[in-house]
Amino acid sequence: MEAGREIVARTCTACHGADLKSGVGPPLDDSEFIRTTPDSDLVRFIEKGRPAGDPSNKTGMAMPPKGGDSSLTTEDLQDVVAYLKAINR
């Protein structure tokens, strides 16, 4: 989980805010989507991102694949999901 926290801090906070709730992206600290989506589906979601035009995109801004860090591995994304799940209980 610590590895996931570090990845989130360096990758996700640019759009979701340092506190994960005050950026241009949706909050990550109190997310029904994170709480209810299976881990494997969240990994795939982060891996692929979400285009601005996706009907489920409420911000109108694209989420880039892997949060814009193409170097992230599947294991890294699993760590991110573990961290996000932990803060969304």
N, C-alpha and C positions, 0 to 999 in steps of 0.2 A: 504494500500500500504506500509506503514512503516513496518508492520509485514513481508511482503514479502521481503523487502529490507534486513531486519535482517536475515531472513532465507537464502537468497542468499549469504549474507556476510559470514555466518558460514558454509554453505554447498557447494555452487557452486564454490566459488573462488579457492578452492584447484585445480580444473581442468581448470577452465575458466579464472583464474587470478584475482588478486585483482581489476583490472580495467575492468574485464569482457571481455577483448579482447587480452590478451597476454599469455594465458595458453595453455596447450596441447589440450584442448577442443576448439570447434569453438567459435568465439566471440558471446557474448550475447547482446552486446550493439548496434549492427547494423545488425540485422538479418531479412532477408526476410522471413525465416521460421517462426519466432515469429510473425512478422507483419501479415502474411497471413493465419496462422493456427488458426481456431476457438479456443476460450478459453477452451472449454470442451475437445477438441482433445489434446491441450497442456497439460492439467492436466493428461489425460490418458498417454501421451507420457512420462512425467516426472515420473509418477507412475510406468510405466513398464520399463523405460530405453531403451537402444539400444545396442544390442550385437555388438562386434567388427566386426563380419562377415556380419552384415546387409549391403545390397547393398547401402543403403542411408548413411551409415557411412563413411564419408570422412577422418576421422582421423585414422581409424584402431584400435582405443581404445574403449573399452566398456564404455557406460554410465550406471552406476549401477542404478537399480530401486530407485526412490526417491533420486537420487543423492548420494546414499550410506547411507542415514539416514532413516532407517526403521520406526523411530518414527513419521515421518511426516504424518499428517492426510490429508484428502481430503481438508479440509478448509485451511490448511497450503499451500497445492499445489495451491489452488485457489489464495491465497495471493501472492505466487511467480509469478504466471501467471499475475496477476494484475500489479505487479511491473515491470516485463519484458515487458509487453505491453506498460506501461507508458514510459519506456526509449527507446522504439523502434518506436515511432511515427514519 
